[in-house]
Amino acid sequence: QKAGEAGGLPPVHLQTVCSGTDAPAIALSIASKALAAEGVHLQVRHEMSCEKEPFKQAYIARNFPGVPVFSDVVELAERAAA
């Protein structure tokens, strides 16, 4: 049985740390489009990124609107623990 025959694949919940240019989000977007061309639905939920470098934060914000960008992994851990 093909993956798409049972209603599609389960969604991917993407969260990146030390994100850089968020290459995993770009790769998953390309993979999702390729799978869609074959009739397989892959939903990618880019939930958050964490990046310390301001110019990379700006890149993420510009290219992935609406995705929360955290600036410090320690801050992110503290929020998660609260």
N, C-alpha and C positions, 0 to 999 in steps of 0.2 A: 504494500500500500504506500502511495506517495504521501509525503508530509502534508501537502495541501488538501488532500481528499477528506480529511477529518475536520475541516473548518479552518485550516490555517495553522500556523505555528504559534506557540505561546509568545506573548509580548516580551521584548527585551527591555529591561529597566537599566539604562546606562547611567552610571555615576563614575566620574573620573577624578583622580587625585594626581597632583603634579601634571596637570592636563596638557600643558604646552599649547599646541594648536588643536587639541581634541581630535587627533587622528582617528581614534576608535569611532567617533560619531560620524566622521566623513566616510570611513570604510563601511560602517553599517548602513548608511544611506545608500551607498553604491550597491551593496549586496541586496538591500531591500528592493531597489529598482530592478535589479537583474532577476530576482526571484519573482517579482510581479510580472515581468515579461513572460515567465514560465507558468503563470497562474497560481503562484504561491504567495500568500499574504504574510508579510513579516512586519509587525508593528514595533517601532523603536521609540521608546519613551526616554528622551534625554532629560534626566531628572535634575542633575546638578554637576557642576565642575568646581574644582578647587585648584587655583593657580596663584602663585606668589608674585610673579612678574607682572607689573602693571600693563606693559604693552601686549602681553599675551592675554591678560584679562580683557583688554579692549578688543582684541581679535575674536575671542570667544563670544563676547557680548554682541559684537557686530555680525558675526556669522551664525550665531545660534540665539536669536532673539527670544526672550522669555525664559531662558535657562538660567537659574540662579548660579552666580559665580561667587564662590567664597575665596577669600584672599590668603587664608592661613589654615593649614591642616590642623593646627592646635586649636584654633577658634572653632573649626568644624567639629572636632572631637568633643570640645567643651559643650557645644550646642547639643550634640547627640547624647551626651551624658546627663544633660539637664532634664 
